[in-house]
Amino acid sequence: MCENVTEWRFTPHVVVRSLRYHHPMTRLLLADPFPSSRLADLKALGLDVDYQPELTAETLPEAARGATVLVVRSTKVTRATLEAATALALVIRAGAGVDNIDVDAASERGVLVANCPGKNSDAVAELAMGFLLALDRRLVDGTTDLGRGQWNKKEYSKAQGLKGTTLGIAGFGQIGRGVAARAKAFEMNVVAWSHPFTREEADLAGVGFAETVEDLAKRCDAISVHLPQTKETKGLFGEKFFSLLKPNAIFINTSRGGVVDHAALENAMKTRGLRVGLDVFEGEPAEAKTTWDLPLSRTPGFVGTHHIGASTEQAQNAIAAETVRICREFIATGTAPNVVNVALHSTARHQLIVRHYDRVGVLAAVLGLIKNHGINVEEMSNTIFQGGKAAVAALRLSVAPPAELVKDIEGLRDQVIAVEVKG
């Protein structure tokens, strides 16, 4: 069957056309810092780039009015912003994850949400290894004492060393795999737990397999966390988990602050000698620079950074390049790579195939008849044949089309060639 290139696809949240289209001077709002070299790339796409890197969750709704594309890194995109930005079609998180975006509100308004997964994995993996070294060799404490004029070689000569110890990785995605590779270079043993993750996958990756997160805690000298924050992972690392760790173990979190119960963590530091490296915190400031009191930071055995795991020049350039790629694809097709809020497949099990003449109003007539029967079209494609004389529409329906509907569509004799029901 030979087909023309024109095809429409309708999914529950988005309409996609395969022919290139372009919105002249589509406004793109950048609400966080972005590499200057990549700003020119965005402008070269024909976008009207509005660069306001100092915006906050409170000032974003007004600034986003009239924008078609919104790019953020850490700035929160709330329901208020999505309701105010009535022209908005795409939100891009210039980073991994989308926890600072109200995805439900975006989906309700038919706004695509995309991110840049995997582009900062090396940077985060490097920081995790930095924490391991810093905690084992007490680099921060030693540097602090030197700054105070204290020389204490006897105290800081005490370290276990990493070789031969076991690192547990919670979350074996791209970042977790990057940490595993680096840990192996230090001749550490690696055990992983993730969901979903199988023993066969662990064997292929050359790491040990933990059945549960509790099993991981019991077996390892150090733990590095690389999980998204979800309903299932919220507070996952709490009192029970920390009670199962070996005394003086190392715990590192470079993922999301909410996956850790910080009160339980602090208690484990005080009672079990847990050594901790954190780049992320529950309730951390949204501002790039402000005052913030973190009592945990004054607990012995703590090393902390300022949620900068992805903040290397290499990572930011890679994320910026991916953001440009997403914008380019969006301009060309109306959809975008890495979208997280569009159903990949309709749940409908009934399909109506309508072969029809490619004329104005035919699809509108067919859809009108379906509407009259109170049936929802969950997904649709329309493919035009060579010569532009005929086309075939495939409609996935919420319920089985009744015989009366099929008869009504067949009654459009000067517009419809044939009708077929599947499923």
C-alpha positions as MATLAB code, in Angstrom:
seq = 'MCENVTEWRFTPHVVVRSLRYHHPMTRLLLADPFPSSRLADLKALGLDVDYQPELTAETLPEAARGATVLVVRSTKVTRATLEAATALALVIRAGAGVDNIDVDAASERGVLVANCPGKNSDAVAELAMGFLLALDRRLVDGTTDLGRGQWNKKEYSKAQGLKGTTLGIAGFGQIGRGVAARAKAFEMNVVAWSHPFTREEADLAGVGFAETVEDLAKRCDAISVHLPQTKETKGLFGEKFFSLLKPNAIFINTSRGGVVDHAALENAMKTRGLRVGLDVFEGEPAEAKTTWDLPLSRTPGFVGTHHIGASTEQAQNAIAAETVRICREFIATGTAPNVVNVALHSTARHQLIVRHYDRVGVLAAVLGLIKNHGINVEEMSNTIFQGGKAAVAALRLSVAPPAELVKDIEGLRDQVIAVEVKG';
ca = [
       0.000    0.000    0.000;
       1.520    3.288   -1.091;
       0.805    6.290    1.079;
       1.262   10.000    0.872;
       3.309   11.686    3.616;
       0.325   13.466    5.105;
      -0.887   11.862    8.306;
      -2.792   13.112   11.322;
      -2.597   11.326   14.687;
      -4.877   12.186   17.562;
      -3.968   10.942   21.059;
      -5.737   11.642   24.367;
      -3.590   14.698   25.109;
      -2.136   15.941   21.831;
      -2.735   16.298   18.118;
       0.322   15.607   15.961;
       0.790   16.380   12.285;
       3.724   14.919   10.400;
       3.984   17.861    7.996;
       6.270   20.671    9.105;
       4.601   23.774   10.430;
       5.967   26.956   11.910;
       4.555   29.625   14.188;
       6.277   32.886   13.193;
       8.109   34.335   16.197;
       6.682   31.872   18.693;
       7.509   33.278   22.137;
       9.777   31.126   24.269;
      10.198   32.141   27.902;
      13.402   31.035   29.643;
      12.822   31.292   33.388;
      16.199   29.999   34.624;
      19.876   30.540   33.726;
      20.794   29.096   30.328;
      24.177   28.911   28.535;
      24.562   32.045   26.416;
      25.983   30.055   23.489;
      22.697   28.148   23.222;
      20.475   31.228   23.303;
      21.578   31.951   19.741;
      20.608   28.402   18.740;
      17.090   28.968   20.045;
      16.783   32.275   18.234;
      18.016   30.613   15.044;
      14.933   28.392   15.174;
      12.808   31.488   14.630;
      11.763   31.760   18.271;
      11.203   35.047   20.076;
      13.387   34.246   23.087;
      12.425   36.060   26.298;
      15.256   35.424   28.761;
      14.273   36.147   32.382;
      16.504   33.926   34.557;
      15.524   35.621   37.839;
      11.842   34.629   37.740;
      10.293   32.817   40.707;
       7.225   30.632   41.152;
       5.365   33.766   42.265;
       6.376   36.007   39.348;
       6.224   33.331   36.655;
       2.420   33.366   36.041;
       2.403   36.976   34.835;
       5.628   36.591   32.856;
       4.340   33.459   31.105;
       1.271   35.150   29.616;
       1.493   34.903   25.837;
       4.345   32.362   25.851;
       3.977   29.234   23.719;
       7.060   27.477   25.101;
       8.344   27.690   28.685;
      11.793   26.436   29.720;
      12.647   26.025   33.399;
      15.348   24.366   35.404;
      14.488   24.738   39.109;
      11.714   27.355   38.992;
       8.375   25.819   39.967;
       5.640   25.750   37.337;
       2.427   25.818   39.337;
      -1.201   25.444   38.342;
      -1.454   29.233   38.583;
       1.193   29.611   35.870;
      -0.473   27.062   33.600;
      -3.852   28.746   34.000;
      -2.409   32.199   33.334;
      -0.389   31.130   30.270;
      -3.341   30.363   28.015;
      -1.164   30.173   24.872;
       1.253   27.697   26.418;
       1.749   24.471   24.455;
       5.035   23.083   25.819;
       6.953   23.175   29.112;
      10.541   21.919   29.035;
      12.422   21.006   32.188;
      16.071   21.675   31.384;
      17.167   18.728   33.476;
      16.052   15.271   34.552;
      12.722   14.748   36.293;
       9.693   17.054   36.302;
       8.892   17.284   40.030;
       8.931   21.113   39.930;
       6.140   21.118   37.316;
       2.444   20.527   38.024;
       2.143   17.815   35.382;
      -1.496   17.067   36.209;
      -2.473   20.687   35.622;
      -0.504   20.718   32.365;
      -2.246   17.561   31.150;
      -5.659   19.006   31.960;
      -4.880   21.958   29.684;
      -3.310   19.906   26.886;
       0.178   21.299   27.552;
       3.105   19.007   26.706;
       5.707   18.492   29.434;
       9.171   17.307   28.361;
      12.525   16.946   30.082;
      16.163   16.137   29.288;
      16.830   12.722   30.854;
      20.338   11.344   31.085;
      22.139   14.533   30.091;
      23.416   15.234   33.617;
      24.107   11.640   34.629;
      27.889   11.885   34.471;
      27.939   15.042   36.581;
      25.753   13.525   39.315;
      27.717   10.263   39.295;
      30.950   12.212   39.715;
      29.532   14.092   42.705;
      28.408   10.847   44.334;
      31.948    9.512   44.056;
      33.230   12.790   45.456;
      31.054   12.293   48.520;
      32.395    8.749   48.965;
      35.984    9.943   48.946;
      35.282   13.001   51.083;
      33.503   10.984   53.769;
      35.996    8.121   53.845;
      39.014   10.452   54.041;
      37.263   13.242   56.014;
      38.401   15.838   53.511;
      36.020   18.554   54.683;
      36.853   18.201   58.387;
      40.565   18.161   57.629;
      40.348   21.261   55.455;
      38.308   23.050   58.136;
      40.914   22.302   60.786;
      43.711   23.536   58.553;
      41.755   26.742   58.081;
      41.575   27.088   61.836;
      45.327   26.647   62.128;
      45.067   23.087   63.478;
      47.470   20.324   62.376;
      46.211   16.860   63.362;
      47.848   14.193   61.229;
      47.100   11.450   63.768;
      43.340   12.099   63.648;
      43.043   12.345   59.879;
      45.190    9.311   59.181;
      42.178    7.184   60.157;
      40.272    5.943   57.094;
      38.975    2.573   55.955;
      39.568    2.986   52.218;
      37.103    2.116   49.455;
      38.799   -0.856   47.783;
      37.027   -4.115   48.562;
      34.079   -2.476   50.311;
      30.519   -2.815   49.032;
      28.542    0.052   47.558;
      24.778   -0.282   47.374;
      23.030    1.677   44.637;
      19.339    2.444   45.106;
      17.950    3.265   41.676;
      19.813    1.686   38.779;
      19.011    4.075   35.974;
      21.559    5.971   33.928;
      23.022    7.798   36.935;
      23.120    4.665   39.076;
      24.896    2.789   36.303;
      27.382    5.647   36.012;
      28.140    5.421   39.725;
      28.563    1.651   39.431;
      31.127    2.023   36.658;
      33.135    4.528   38.678;
      32.920    2.451   41.861;
      34.251   -0.572   40.003;
      37.218    1.515   38.892;
      37.935    1.982   42.608;
      37.707   -1.827   42.956;
      34.555   -1.666   45.051;
      31.904   -4.353   45.018;
      28.544   -3.073   43.756;
      25.041   -4.255   44.664;
      21.958   -2.645   43.125;
      18.275   -2.390   43.933;
      15.769   -0.702   41.668;
      12.207   -1.023   40.423;
      11.780   -2.596   38.029;
      15.075   -4.471   38.080;
      15.775   -8.202   37.814;
      18.563  -10.540   38.779;
      19.210  -11.184   35.082;
      19.654   -7.448   34.464;
      22.021   -7.245   37.407;
      24.087  -10.109   35.997;
      24.302   -8.375   32.621;
      25.454   -5.156   34.326;
      28.030   -7.029   36.394;
      26.577   -6.018   39.765;
      25.008   -7.854   42.665;
      21.235   -7.981   43.023;
      19.238   -6.924   46.088;
      15.659   -8.177   46.374;
      14.537   -5.260   48.546;
      15.839   -1.925   49.745;
      16.164   -3.482   53.210;
      18.338   -6.252   51.753;
      20.506   -3.542   50.207;
      20.943   -1.837   53.590;
      22.080   -5.041   55.317;
      24.704   -5.974   52.719;
      26.499   -2.711   52.020;
      29.153   -0.475   53.572;
      27.890    2.560   51.666;
      24.623    3.511   49.957;
      24.145    5.936   47.055;
      20.570    6.959   46.195;
      19.445    7.750   42.628;
      15.645    7.596   42.693;
      12.901    9.960   41.552;
      10.555   11.287   44.210;
       7.187    9.568   43.862;
       4.411    8.447   46.191;
       6.270    5.150   46.523;
       9.696    6.649   47.269;
       8.615    9.529   49.524;
      10.368    8.953   52.879;
      11.591    5.532   51.709;
      14.865    5.940   53.600;
      13.658    6.211   57.167;
      14.146    4.747   60.633;
      13.814    1.086   59.560;
      16.272    1.445   56.691;
      18.906    3.246   58.772;
      18.585    0.696   61.600;
      19.660   -2.030   59.161;
      22.844   -0.285   58.013;
      26.202   -1.272   59.409;
      27.634    1.026   62.115;
      29.627    3.902   60.579;
      28.200    3.233   57.112;
      28.100    5.945   54.457;
      24.800    7.265   53.072;
      24.722    9.518   49.991;
      21.724   11.170   48.363;
      22.058   13.152   45.132;
      18.509   12.501   43.875;
      15.605   14.220   45.702;
      15.423   15.388   49.300;
      11.949   13.994   49.885;
      13.024   10.358   49.571;
      14.784   10.665   52.946;
      13.310   11.075   56.432;
      15.788   13.671   57.667;
      14.880   13.281   61.342;
      15.615    9.544   61.150;
      18.804   10.287   59.236;
      20.061   12.707   61.880;
      19.254   10.222   64.619;
      21.236    7.504   62.817;
      24.203    9.870   62.534;
      24.142   10.496   66.291;
      23.451    6.933   67.456;
      25.090    4.722   64.804;
      27.912    6.908   63.508;
      26.333    7.154   60.044;
      28.385    9.320   57.702;
      26.256   11.338   55.295;
      26.724   13.208   52.023;
      23.719   15.175   50.743;
      23.247   17.371   47.701;
      19.451   17.612   48.103;
      17.215   18.416   51.051;
      13.563   18.360   51.993;
      12.392   21.988   52.098;
      15.548   23.403   50.553;
      15.338   27.067   49.424;
      13.927   27.754   45.973;
      16.135   30.846   45.640;
      19.593   30.527   44.138;
      21.109   32.529   47.004;
      19.640   33.128   50.455;
      20.182   32.351   54.130;
      19.120   28.920   55.364;
      19.741   27.197   58.674;
      20.351   23.455   58.331;
      20.962   21.910   61.786;
      21.955   18.641   60.120;
      25.029   20.372   58.732;
      26.410   20.768   62.255;
      26.188   17.034   62.975;
      29.586   15.252   62.922;
      30.073   13.117   59.818;
      28.155   15.372   57.441;
      29.221   16.699   54.032;
      26.779   18.785   52.011;
      26.492   20.650   48.736;
      23.865   23.050   47.425;
      21.808   20.914   44.989;
      24.507   21.297   42.366;
      24.818   17.681   41.223;
      24.047   18.552   37.611;
      25.863   21.875   37.706;
      28.947   21.213   35.675;
      29.667   23.058   32.459;
      29.627   19.762   30.568;
      26.215   18.795   31.929;
      24.638   22.190   31.394;
      25.840   22.345   27.795;
      24.437   18.863   27.144;
      21.087   19.787   28.712;
      20.954   23.044   26.761;
      21.657   21.208   23.506;
      18.840   18.767   24.297;
      16.499   21.674   25.042;
      17.272   23.135   21.624;
      16.606   19.745   20.032;
      13.226   19.503   21.766;
      12.277   22.984   20.551;
      13.365   22.170   17.006;
      11.231   19.023   16.951;
       8.279   20.886   18.410;
       8.442   23.563   15.727;
       8.743   20.929   13.015;
       6.014   18.537   14.149;
       3.908   20.029   16.912;
       5.039   17.411   19.400;
       8.323   16.920   21.247;
      10.814   14.241   22.340;
      10.878   13.093   25.976;
       7.260   14.057   26.657;
       6.134   12.616   29.999;
       2.389   13.341   30.022;
       1.058   11.879   26.776;
      -0.388    8.373   26.760;
       1.667    6.189   24.438;
      -1.328    4.043   23.603;
      -5.039    4.521   23.954;
      -6.834    2.220   26.375;
      -9.680    1.861   23.868;
     -10.142   -1.680   22.531;
     -12.575   -0.915   19.699;
     -11.523    0.447   16.325;
     -13.555    1.910   13.510;
     -11.889    1.962   10.081;
     -13.406    4.415    7.602;
     -12.147    4.531    4.011;
     -13.291    7.798    2.531;
     -12.797   10.374   -0.193;
     -10.324   13.081    0.727;
     -12.753   15.980    0.685;
     -13.504   18.904    2.945;
     -15.946   18.038    5.708;
     -15.865   14.235    5.452;
     -14.119   13.654    8.776;
     -16.273   16.318   10.410;
     -19.394   14.458    9.236;
     -18.098   11.120   10.544;
     -17.089   12.605   13.903;
     -20.453   14.329   14.140;
     -22.272   11.009   13.770;
     -20.048    9.422   16.435;
     -20.820   12.333   18.745;
     -24.558   11.891   18.156;
     -24.218    8.349   19.508;
     -22.469    9.635   22.650;
     -19.194    7.844   21.903;
     -15.762    9.306   22.679;
     -12.915    9.081   20.131;
      -9.807    8.337   22.196;
      -7.304    8.171   19.340;
      -7.402    8.791   15.597;
      -5.167    8.646   12.536;
      -5.970    9.691    8.975;
      -3.672    8.601    6.164;
      -4.030   10.035    2.652;
      -3.194    7.878   -0.383;
      -1.089    8.972   -3.335;
      -2.910   11.338   -5.611;
      -4.930   12.850   -2.788;
      -8.205   11.230   -3.868;
      -8.831    8.882   -0.930;
      -7.849    8.346    2.678;
      -8.353    5.881    5.510;
      -9.240    6.995    9.033;
      -8.649    4.698   12.005;
     -10.605    5.735   15.099;
     -10.185    4.069   18.489;
     -13.439    4.345   20.425;
     -14.303    4.194   24.118;
     -17.033    1.605   23.424;
     -17.937   -0.769   20.608;
     -19.674    1.141   17.783;
     -23.304    0.006   17.480;
     -24.677   -1.248   14.161;
     -26.787    1.922   13.897;
     -23.654    4.093   13.901;
     -21.970    1.964   11.239;
     -25.116    2.203    9.121;
     -25.224    5.991    9.547;
     -21.605    6.360    8.403;
     -22.176    4.034    5.449;
     -25.089    6.295    4.549;
     -22.621    9.060    3.640;
     -22.486    7.484    0.191;
     -20.853   10.358   -1.683;
     -18.161   10.681    1.024;
     -17.472    7.238    2.504;
     -16.119    4.246    0.550;
     -16.301    1.521    3.208;
     -16.608    1.021    6.962;
     -15.039   -1.768    9.058;
     -15.219   -2.514   12.786;
     -12.360   -4.211   14.661;
     -12.154   -5.283   18.267;
];
